[in-house]
C-alpha cells in the first residue's frame, strides 16, 4: 500500500504463510490472530477472538496441557505439564505496544498502535508428553521495557508447517507506551 511495514520480518511472514497453508487458505492478512494453532480471526475483533476461543474449548480444541512461565531473578522458569503426544516448546518474543507512523496508503499520516508485534520466534526444546522444565535468561525480555514472551507448546504438521497449540503461557514486562 505504498509503504514498508516497519514491524515485518521474513521469518514472521514465512510463519504466517505456513499457518495459511495449514488452515487451507491462499493468502494472509493483517491484523490476523491465529487461535490455538487451529483457527484464525481478525486480530482487531476481541469479541470474535473470545467467542471462538470459548467455542474451541467447548469443542475439545482448547489448551489441555498446563504451561507456566515466571520470571525469577535473572531467569525465566518454564514448566510444561503432562499430556499426550509430542510438541515443540516455542518462545515468541513480542513488543507489548508500539506506535508506528504510517507514511502512505489508506492510513497515511496516522499514528497507529500495534499490540503484541512479534520480534522473534525461537524453538527452545521438545516435549514428549512428560512434565518438563526449561530455563532461559531473563535478559532476553529486555527487562523494564515494553515487551514479553509467550511460551507455546505446539505440534508440527511437518518440518515447516505449525499445527495445534496444546498449551501456552505469557510473561509481560514493563508498561504500555505512552
C-alpha positions as protocol buffer text, in pm:
chain_id: "A"
residue {
  index: 1
  type: UNK
  ca { x: 0 y: 0 z: 0 }
}
residue {
  index: 2
  type: UNK
  ca { x: 285 y: 237 z: -73 }
}
residue {
  index: 3
  type: UNK
  ca { x: 494 y: 192 z: 244 }
}
residue {
  index: 4
  type: UNK
  ca { x: 706 y: -77 z: 404 }
}
residue {
  index: 5
  type: UNK
  ca { x: 573 y: -233 z: 724 }
}
residue {
  index: 6
  type: UNK
  ca { x: 838 y: -140 z: 981 }
}
residue {
  index: 7
  type: UNK
  ca { x: 741 y: -437 z: 1203 }
}
residue {
  index: 8
  type: UNK
  ca { x: 753 y: -701 z: 928 }
}
residue {
  index: 9
  type: UNK
  ca { x: 1022 y: -968 z: 901 }
}
residue {
  index: 10
  type: UNK
  ca { x: 1088 y: -1251 z: 657 }
}
residue {
  index: 11
  type: UNK
  ca { x: 1058 y: -1509 z: 936 }
}
residue {
  index: 12
  type: UNK
  ca { x: 723 y: -1375 z: 1058 }
}
residue {
  index: 13
  type: UNK
  ca { x: 589 y: -1363 z: 702 }
}
residue {
  index: 14
  type: UNK
  ca { x: 702 y: -1723 z: 642 }
}
residue {
  index: 15
  type: UNK
  ca { x: 531 y: -1835 z: 965 }
}
residue {
  index: 16
  type: UNK
  ca { x: 210 y: -1652 z: 868 }
}
residue {
  index: 17
  type: UNK
  ca { x: 208 y: -1824 z: 526 }
}
residue {
  index: 18
  type: UNK
  ca { x: 277 y: -2161 z: 693 }
}
residue {
  index: 19
  type: UNK
  ca { x: -33 y: -2104 z: 907 }
}
residue {
  index: 20
  type: UNK
  ca { x: -230 y: -2014 z: 593 }
}
residue {
  index: 21
  type: UNK
  ca { x: -128 y: -2346 z: 432 }
}
residue {
  index: 22
  type: UNK
  ca { x: -222 y: -2534 z: 749 }
}
residue {
  index: 23
  type: UNK
  ca { x: -562 y: -2357 z: 761 }
}
residue {
  index: 24
  type: UNK
  ca { x: -628 y: -2421 z: 391 }
}
residue {
  index: 25
  type: UNK
  ca { x: -610 y: -2052 z: 296 }
}
residue {
  index: 26
  type: UNK
  ca { x: -445 y: -1897 z: -8 }
}
residue {
  index: 27
  type: UNK
  ca { x: -350 y: -1564 z: 146 }
}
residue {
  index: 28
  type: UNK
  ca { x: -273 y: -1385 z: 468 }
}
residue {
  index: 29
  type: UNK
  ca { x: -390 y: -1058 z: 617 }
}
residue {
  index: 30
  type: UNK
  ca { x: -309 y: -817 z: 896 }
}
residue {
  index: 31
  type: UNK
  ca { x: -419 y: -799 z: 1170 }
}
residue {
  index: 32
  type: UNK
  ca { x: -471 y: -1172 z: 1198 }
}
residue {
  index: 33
  type: UNK
  ca { x: -498 y: -1375 z: 1517 }
}
residue {
  index: 34
  type: UNK
  ca { x: -425 y: -1747 z: 1494 }
}
residue {
  index: 35
  type: UNK
  ca { x: -609 y: -1923 z: 1775 }
}
residue {
  index: 36
  type: UNK
  ca { x: -460 y: -2235 z: 1935 }
}
residue {
  index: 37
  type: UNK
  ca { x: -287 y: -2305 z: 1603 }
}
residue {
  index: 38
  type: UNK
  ca { x: -621 y: -2429 z: 1470 }
}
residue {
  index: 39
  type: UNK
  ca { x: -828 y: -2132 z: 1355 }
}
residue {
  index: 40
  type: UNK
  ca { x: -800 y: -1762 z: 1273 }
}
residue {
  index: 41
  type: UNK
  ca { x: -999 y: -1442 z: 1311 }
}
residue {
  index: 42
  type: UNK
  ca { x: -940 y: -1073 z: 1255 }
}
residue {
  index: 43
  type: UNK
  ca { x: -696 y: -966 z: 1527 }
}
residue {
  index: 44
  type: UNK
  ca { x: -891 y: -644 z: 1586 }
}
residue {
  index: 45
  type: UNK
  ca { x: -1209 y: -838 z: 1675 }
}
residue {
  index: 46
  type: UNK
  ca { x: -1168 y: -904 z: 2050 }
}
residue {
  index: 47
  type: UNK
  ca { x: -1526 y: -1027 z: 2091 }
}
residue {
  index: 48
  type: UNK
  ca { x: -1477 y: -1267 z: 1798 }
}
residue {
  index: 49
  type: UNK
  ca { x: -1148 y: -1391 z: 1942 }
}
residue {
  index: 50
  type: UNK
  ca { x: -1301 y: -1457 z: 2285 }
}
residue {
  index: 51
  type: UNK
  ca { x: -1609 y: -1622 z: 2135 }
}
residue {
  index: 52
  type: UNK
  ca { x: -1401 y: -1850 z: 1911 }
}
residue {
  index: 53
  type: UNK
  ca { x: -1168 y: -1948 z: 2199 }
}
residue {
  index: 54
  type: UNK
  ca { x: -1467 y: -2044 z: 2414 }
}
residue {
  index: 55
  type: UNK
  ca { x: -1616 y: -2248 z: 2130 }
}
residue {
  index: 56
  type: UNK
  ca { x: -1282 y: -2419 z: 2073 }
}
residue {
  index: 57
  type: UNK
  ca { x: -1253 y: -2510 z: 2442 }
}
residue {
  index: 58
  type: UNK
  ca { x: -1608 y: -2645 z: 2442 }
}
residue {
  index: 59
  type: UNK
  ca { x: -1531 y: -2846 z: 2126 }
}
residue {
  index: 60
  type: UNK
  ca { x: -1217 y: -3012 z: 2263 }
}
residue {
  index: 61
  type: UNK
  ca { x: -973 y: -2781 z: 2081 }
}
residue {
  index: 62
  type: UNK
  ca { x: -864 y: -2584 z: 2387 }
}
residue {
  index: 63
  type: UNK
  ca { x: -530 y: -2572 z: 2564 }
}
residue {
  index: 64
  type: UNK
  ca { x: -514 y: -2902 z: 2754 }
}
residue {
  index: 65
  type: UNK
  ca { x: -151 y: -2913 z: 2872 }
}
residue {
  index: 66
  type: UNK
  ca { x: -55 y: -2681 z: 3160 }
}
residue {
  index: 67
  type: UNK
  ca { x: 230 y: -2443 z: 3082 }
}
residue {
  index: 68
  type: UNK
  ca { x: 376 y: -2194 z: 3331 }
}
residue {
  index: 69
  type: UNK
  ca { x: 633 y: -1920 z: 3271 }
}
residue {
  index: 70
  type: UNK
  ca { x: 764 y: -1698 z: 3551 }
}
residue {
  index: 71
  type: UNK
  ca { x: 1047 y: -1451 z: 3586 }
}
residue {
  index: 72
  type: UNK
  ca { x: 1252 y: -1512 z: 3899 }
}
residue {
  index: 73
  type: UNK
  ca { x: 1567 y: -1308 z: 3946 }
}
residue {
  index: 74
  type: UNK
  ca { x: 1773 y: -1340 z: 3630 }
}
residue {
  index: 75
  type: UNK
  ca { x: 1586 y: -1640 z: 3492 }
}
residue {
  index: 76
  type: UNK
  ca { x: 1263 y: -1730 z: 3317 }
}
residue {
  index: 77
  type: UNK
  ca { x: 1144 y: -2061 z: 3455 }
}
residue {
  index: 78
  type: UNK
  ca { x: 920 y: -2258 z: 3220 }
}
residue {
  index: 79
  type: UNK
  ca { x: 728 y: -2566 z: 3330 }
}
residue {
  index: 80
  type: UNK
  ca { x: 526 y: -2787 z: 3098 }
}
residue {
  index: 81
  type: UNK
  ca { x: 288 y: -3043 z: 3245 }
}
residue {
  index: 82
  type: UNK
  ca { x: 198 y: -3394 z: 3136 }
}
residue {
  index: 83
  type: UNK
  ca { x: -16 y: -3477 z: 2837 }
}
residue {
  index: 84
  type: UNK
  ca { x: -26 y: -3684 z: 2520 }
}
residue {
  index: 85
  type: UNK
  ca { x: 190 y: -3664 z: 2211 }
}
residue {
  index: 86
  type: UNK
  ca { x: 498 y: -3469 z: 2115 }
}
residue {
  index: 87
  type: UNK
  ca { x: 540 y: -3097 z: 2056 }
}
residue {
  index: 88
  type: UNK
  ca { x: 794 y: -2819 z: 2023 }
}
residue {
  index: 89
  type: UNK
  ca { x: 843 y: -2571 z: 2305 }
}
residue {
  index: 90
  type: UNK
  ca { x: 845 y: -2234 z: 2129 }
}
residue {
  index: 91
  type: UNK
  ca { x: 910 y: -1890 z: 2273 }
}
residue {
  index: 92
  type: UNK
  ca { x: 759 y: -1594 z: 2087 }
}
residue {
  index: 93
  type: UNK
  ca { x: 912 y: -1259 z: 2187 }
}
residue {
  index: 94
  type: UNK
  ca { x: 688 y: -956 z: 2138 }
}
residue {
  index: 95
  type: UNK
  ca { x: 656 y: -584 z: 2195 }
}
residue {
  index: 96
  type: UNK
  ca { x: 351 y: -511 z: 2406 }
}
residue {
  index: 97
  type: UNK
  ca { x: 267 y: -188 z: 2228 }
}
residue {
  index: 98
  type: UNK
  ca { x: 448 y: 1 z: 1958 }
}
residue {
  index: 99
  type: UNK
  ca { x: 339 y: 325 z: 1794 }
}
residue {
  index: 100
  type: UNK
  ca { x: 400 y: 341 z: 1418 }
}
residue {
  index: 101
  type: UNK
  ca { x: 387 y: 649 z: 1198 }
}
residue {
  index: 102
  type: UNK
  ca { x: 221 y: 529 z: 877 }
}
residue {
  index: 103
  type: UNK
  ca { x: 377 y: 717 z: 586 }
}
residue {
  index: 104
  type: UNK
  ca { x: 143 y: 628 z: 297 }
}
residue {
  index: 105
  type: UNK
  ca { x: -153 y: 415 z: 195 }
}
residue {
  index: 106
  type: UNK
  ca { x: -504 y: 413 z: 337 }
}
residue {
  index: 107
  type: UNK
  ca { x: -375 y: 505 z: 685 }
}
residue {
  index: 108
  type: UNK
  ca { x: -110 y: 751 z: 563 }
}
residue {
  index: 109
  type: UNK
  ca { x: -35 y: 1029 z: 810 }
}
residue {
  index: 110
  type: UNK
  ca { x: -182 y: 840 z: 1105 }
}
residue {
  index: 111
  type: UNK
  ca { x: -1 y: 713 z: 1411 }
}
residue {
  index: 112
  type: UNK
  ca { x: -128 y: 362 z: 1489 }
}
residue {
  index: 113
  type: UNK
  ca { x: -75 y: 145 z: 1797 }
}
residue {
  index: 114
  type: UNK
  ca { x: 36 y: -209 z: 1715 }
}
residue {
  index: 115
  type: UNK
  ca { x: -12 y: -457 z: 2001 }
}
residue {
  index: 116
  type: UNK
  ca { x: 193 y: -771 z: 2059 }
}
residue {
  index: 117
  type: UNK
  ca { x: 403 y: -737 z: 1743 }
}
residue {
  index: 118
  type: UNK
  ca { x: 633 y: -1039 z: 1725 }
}
residue {
  index: 119
  type: UNK
  ca { x: 1007 y: -963 z: 1736 }
}
residue {
  index: 120
  type: UNK
  ca { x: 1140 y: -1319 z: 1720 }
}
residue {
  index: 121
  type: UNK
  ca { x: 1037 y: -1684 z: 1746 }
}
residue {
  index: 122
  type: UNK
  ca { x: 1267 y: -1948 z: 1893 }
}
residue {
  index: 123
  type: UNK
  ca { x: 1224 y: -2321 z: 1949 }
}
residue {
  index: 124
  type: UNK
  ca { x: 1388 y: -2399 z: 2284 }
}
residue {
  index: 125
  type: UNK
  ca { x: 1320 y: -2770 z: 2313 }
}
residue {
  index: 126
  type: UNK
  ca { x: 1098 y: -3071 z: 2265 }
}
residue {
  index: 127
  type: UNK
  ca { x: 822 y: -3212 z: 2485 }
}
residue {
  index: 128
  type: UNK
  ca { x: 734 y: -3582 z: 2480 }
}
residue {
  index: 129
  type: UNK
  ca { x: 421 y: -3589 z: 2695 }
}
residue {
  index: 130
  type: UNK
  ca { x: 609 y: -3597 z: 3026 }
}
residue {
  index: 131
  type: UNK
  ca { x: 650 y: -3297 z: 3260 }
}
residue {
  index: 132
  type: UNK
  ca { x: 948 y: -3086 z: 3155 }
}
residue {
  index: 133
  type: UNK
  ca { x: 1131 y: -2774 z: 3272 }
}
residue {
  index: 134
  type: UNK
  ca { x: 1328 y: -2514 z: 3080 }
}
residue {
  index: 135
  type: UNK
  ca { x: 1530 y: -2212 z: 3195 }
}
residue {
  index: 136
  type: UNK
  ca { x: 1609 y: -1902 z: 2989 }
}
residue {
  index: 137
  type: UNK
  ca { x: 1797 y: -1585 z: 3086 }
}
residue {
  index: 138
  type: UNK
  ca { x: 1551 y: -1311 z: 3182 }
}
residue {
  index: 139
  type: UNK
  ca { x: 1770 y: -1060 z: 2996 }
}
residue {
  index: 140
  type: UNK
  ca { x: 1616 y: -1178 z: 2666 }
}
residue {
  index: 141
  type: UNK
  ca { x: 1298 y: -995 z: 2763 }
}
residue {
  index: 142
  type: UNK
  ca { x: 1464 y: -653 z: 2771 }
}
residue {
  index: 143
  type: UNK
  ca { x: 1353 y: -617 z: 3133 }
}
residue {
  index: 144
  type: UNK
  ca { x: 1183 y: -289 z: 3212 }
}
residue {
  index: 145
  type: UNK
  ca { x: 1092 y: -229 z: 2851 }
}
residue {
  index: 146
  type: UNK
  ca { x: 763 y: -272 z: 2673 }
}
residue {
  index: 147
  type: UNK
  ca { x: 770 y: -642 z: 2592 }
}
residue {
  index: 148
  type: UNK
  ca { x: 734 y: -1000 z: 2689 }
}
residue {
  index: 149
  type: UNK
  ca { x: 713 y: -1351 z: 2557 }
}
residue {
  index: 150
  type: UNK
  ca { x: 461 y: -1625 z: 2502 }
}
residue {
  index: 151
  type: UNK
  ca { x: 558 y: -1988 z: 2554 }
}
residue {
  index: 152
  type: UNK
  ca { x: 376 y: -2220 z: 2314 }
}
residue {
  index: 153
  type: UNK
  ca { x: 359 y: -2596 z: 2328 }
}
residue {
  index: 154
  type: UNK
  ca { x: 298 y: -2656 z: 1958 }
}
residue {
  index: 155
  type: UNK
  ca { x: 270 y: -2965 z: 1742 }
}
residue {
  index: 156
  type: UNK
  ca { x: 402 y: -2958 z: 1387 }
}
residue {
  index: 157
  type: UNK
  ca { x: 219 y: -3091 z: 1081 }
}
residue {
  index: 158
  type: UNK
  ca { x: 556 y: -3128 z: 907 }
}
residue {
  index: 159
  type: UNK
  ca { x: 903 y: -2971 z: 934 }
}
residue {
  index: 160
  type: UNK
  ca { x: 777 y: -2632 z: 813 }
}
residue {
  index: 161
  type: UNK
  ca { x: 407 y: -2624 z: 900 }
}
residue {
  index: 162
  type: UNK
  ca { x: 287 y: -2543 z: 1252 }
}
residue {
  index: 163
  type: UNK
  ca { x: -1 y: -2742 z: 1399 }
}
residue {
  index: 164
  type: UNK
  ca { x: -220 y: -2731 z: 1706 }
}
residue {
  index: 165
  type: UNK
  ca { x: -110 y: -2547 z: 2019 }
}
residue {
  index: 166
  type: UNK
  ca { x: -161 y: -2771 z: 2323 }
}
residue {
  index: 167
  type: UNK
  ca { x: -68 y: -2525 z: 2598 }
}
residue {
  index: 168
  type: UNK
  ca { x: 56 y: -2168 z: 2642 }
}
residue {
  index: 169
  type: UNK
  ca { x: 169 y: -1910 z: 2895 }
}
residue {
  index: 170
  type: UNK
  ca { x: 287 y: -1549 z: 2878 }
}
residue {
  index: 171
  type: UNK
  ca { x: 527 y: -1322 z: 3061 }
}
residue {
  index: 172
  type: UNK
  ca { x: 485 y: -945 z: 3019 }
}
residue {
  index: 173
  type: UNK
  ca { x: 736 y: -686 z: 3136 }
}
residue {
  index: 174
  type: UNK
  ca { x: 732 y: -308 z: 3160 }
}
residue {
  index: 175
  type: UNK
  ca { x: 432 y: -89 z: 3092 }
}
residue {
  index: 176
  type: UNK
  ca { x: 248 y: 16 z: 2780 }
}
residue {
  index: 177
  type: UNK
  ca { x: 397 y: 304 z: 2583 }
}
residue {
  index: 178
  type: UNK
  ca { x: 251 y: 650 z: 2638 }
}
